[in-house]
Amino acid sequence: MNKLLKPLKIVAFNGSPRRKGNTFLLIQQMFKVFQKHNVETELVNITKKDIDGCTDCGICEKRLNYKCAIESDCVNDCIEKLRKADGFILGTPVYFAGPSGQMKCFIDRICHVDQALRRNNKESFLRHKVTAGISAHASAGATNTLSQLNYLFTISNAIIPGSTYWNFGVGHEIGDVLKDKSGLENMDDLANEMVHLMKMVRLDNRKKKEEIKSRYY
């Protein structure tokens, strides 16, 4: 019997306004690995609709309903996807040595909702998710961009796998990252590490449930 029971699932959030650009291609490279391991994949283009920044209205802290007060964009739907996923990827091009504006707004919003839950002893939807930030860049700024993505993970008790190099691909024109052999190899390695860790987390959670059941029921 498969101890994992239901398939693992990972969601990738593409923060590039070029929805089929180099960031997308790096995500697809990772998806090929996930699919070989029978991991369910889902791609969400957060730039498909305008995404607003956090206004620090405080409503998420009052309601504690796993939702942002701004309901005109994709953020609340994305939070629901995060709650159900075993892991997630944040992908972005490098904009002035940082993530795209859309990705920054997305991070601010989901982090604010999650931190409000934590401050009020509610279950985090980011805790123990296996995560990775990846970026596509033409010349520089990738490591700073990755650091900004990692700030969300490190403040949220998320699990960050290591890989063989920084998680970026080099390319300017669409398709250029496919020529970056080391970048593609690193995406493969990163994806394999994510699968390994998602399995470990799933099995650990199942073991804990079995221990509780045997002890108290």
C-alpha positions in Angstrom: 0.0 0.0 0.0 1.3 3.4 -0.9 1.9 5.3 2.3 1.5 8.6 0.5 -2.1 7.7 -0.5 -3.0 10.6 -2.6 -0.5 12.1 -5.1 1.8 14.9 -4.1 0.9 18.3 -5.6 3.0 21.3 -6.4 1.8 24.7 -7.5 4.0 27.2 -9.4 3.2 30.9 -9.4 4.6 32.6 -12.5 5.2 36.3 -11.8 6.4 37.2 -15.3 4.3 39.5 -17.5 5.7 37.5 -20.4 3.6 34.5 -19.5 5.3 32.2 -21.9 8.7 33.7 -21.4 11.9 32.4 -19.8 10.5 32.1 -16.3 7.7 29.9 -17.7 10.3 27.8 -19.5 12.2 27.2 -16.3 9.0 26.2 -14.5 8.2 23.8 -17.3 11.7 22.3 -17.0 10.9 21.5 -13.3 7.5 20.2 -14.2 9.0 17.5 -16.4 10.8 16.1 -13.4 7.8 16.3 -11.2 5.6 14.5 -13.7 8.2 11.7 -13.9 7.6 11.2 -10.2 3.8 11.3 -10.6 3.6 14.6 -8.8 0.6 16.7 -9.8 1.5 20.1 -11.1 -0.4 23.3 -11.6 0.8 26.6 -13.1 -0.8 29.9 -12.0 0.0 33.1 -14.0 -0.4 35.8 -11.4 0.0 38.5 -14.0 -3.0 37.4 -15.9 -5.1 40.0 -14.1 -3.9 43.2 -12.3 -2.8 42.4 -8.8 -2.9 45.0 -6.1 -0.4 45.6 -3.3 -1.1 45.2 0.4 -2.8 48.2 1.9 -2.2 47.1 5.5 -5.9 47.5 6.2 -5.8 44.9 9.0 -9.0 43.2 7.9 -7.3 39.8 7.5 -6.3 40.0 11.1 -9.8 40.7 12.2 -11.5 38.0 10.1 -8.8 35.3 10.3 -10.6 33.5 7.4 -7.5 32.7 5.2 -8.5 35.5 2.9 -7.2 38.9 1.9 -9.8 41.8 2.1 -9.0 42.6 -1.6 -11.1 40.2 -3.6 -10.7 41.7 -7.1 -7.7 39.5 -8.1 -6.3 36.0 -7.8 -4.7 36.2 -4.4 -7.4 34.4 -2.4 -7.7 31.7 -5.0 -4.0 31.2 -4.7 -4.1 31.0 -1.0 -6.6 28.1 -1.3 -4.2 26.4 -3.7 -1.4 26.9 -1.3 -3.4 25.3 1.5 -3.9 22.1 -0.5 -0.5 21.8 -2.0 2.6 20.0 -0.7 4.9 22.5 -2.2 5.1 25.6 -4.3 7.4 27.6 -6.6 7.7 31.3 -7.0 9.0 32.2 -10.4 10.0 35.7 -11.5 12.1 37.6 -14.0 14.7 40.0 -12.6 13.4 43.6 -12.5 16.1 46.0 -11.3 17.8 43.4 -9.1 14.5 42.2 -7.6 11.3 40.3 -8.4 8.6 41.7 -10.7 6.2 44.2 -9.2 3.4 41.6 -9.5 5.4 39.0 -7.6 6.3 41.5 -4.9 2.6 42.4 -4.4 1.7 38.7 -4.3 4.3 38.0 -1.7 3.3 40.9 0.5 -0.4 39.9 0.4 0.0 36.2 1.1 2.6 36.8 3.8 0.4 39.4 5.6 -2.6 36.9 5.7 -0.4 34.1 6.9 1.3 36.2 9.6 -2.1 37.4 10.8 -3.1 33.7 11.3 0.1 32.9 13.1 -0.2 35.8 15.5 -3.6 34.5 16.5 -2.6 30.9 16.9 -4.3 29.8 13.7 -2.8 27.2 11.3 -0.4 28.6 8.8 -0.9 27.7 5.2 2.8 28.1 4.5 4.3 26.1 7.3 6.2 23.0 6.2 5.5 23.6 2.5 8.4 22.6 0.4 9.3 25.7 -1.5 11.7 27.2 -4.1 12.2 30.5 -5.7 13.5 30.6 -9.3 14.4 33.5 -11.6 15.3 34.3 -15.2 17.8 37.1 -15.8 19.7 38.6 -18.7 22.9 39.7 -17.0 22.7 40.4 -13.2 20.5 40.7 -10.1 19.4 37.1 -9.8 20.9 36.3 -6.4 19.3 39.4 -4.9 16.0 38.5 -6.4 16.2 34.9 -5.0 17.1 36.4 -1.6 13.9 38.4 -1.7 11.8 35.3 -2.6 13.5 33.3 0.2 12.5 36.0 2.8 9.0 34.7 2.5 10.0 31.1 3.0 12.3 31.8 6.0 9.7 33.8 7.9 7.0 31.2 7.3 8.6 27.9 8.6 8.7 26.7 5.0 11.2 24.1 3.9 13.8 25.3 1.4 15.8 22.5 -0.5 19.3 23.0 -1.6 20.5 22.5 -5.2 23.7 22.5 -7.1 23.8 26.3 -7.8 21.7 29.4 -7.5 18.2 28.8 -8.9 18.2 30.9 -12.0 18.5 30.6 -15.8 20.3 33.1 -18.0 18.5 34.5 -21.0 17.2 37.7 -22.5 15.1 36.8 -25.5 12.3 34.2 -25.0 13.8 30.8 -25.3 17.4 31.8 -24.4 17.3 29.9 -21.1 16.9 26.7 -23.0 20.5 27.3 -24.1 21.7 27.6 -20.5 22.7 24.0 -19.8 23.9 24.5 -16.2 20.7 26.4 -15.5 18.5 23.6 -16.8 20.5 21.0 -15.0 20.1 22.9 -11.7 16.3 23.1 -12.3 16.2 19.3 -12.6 18.2 18.9 -9.5 16.1 21.3 -7.6 12.9 19.6 -8.7 14.3 16.2 -7.6 15.2 17.6 -4.2 11.7 19.1 -3.8 10.1 15.7 -4.6 12.3 14.0 -2.0 11.4 16.5 0.7 7.7 16.5 -0.1 7.7 12.7 0.4 9.5 13.0 3.7 7.1 15.6 5.0 4.0 13.7 3.9 5.3 10.5 5.5 6.2 12.3 8.7 2.7 13.8 8.9 1.1 10.5 8.3 3.3 8.9 11.0 2.3 11.5 13.5 -1.4 11.0 12.8 -0.9 7.2 13.3 0.8 7.8 16.6 -1.9 10.0 17.8 -4.6 7.6 16.7 -2.8 4.6 18.4 -2.3 6.6 21.6 -5.6 8.2 22.1 -8.2 6.2 20.2 
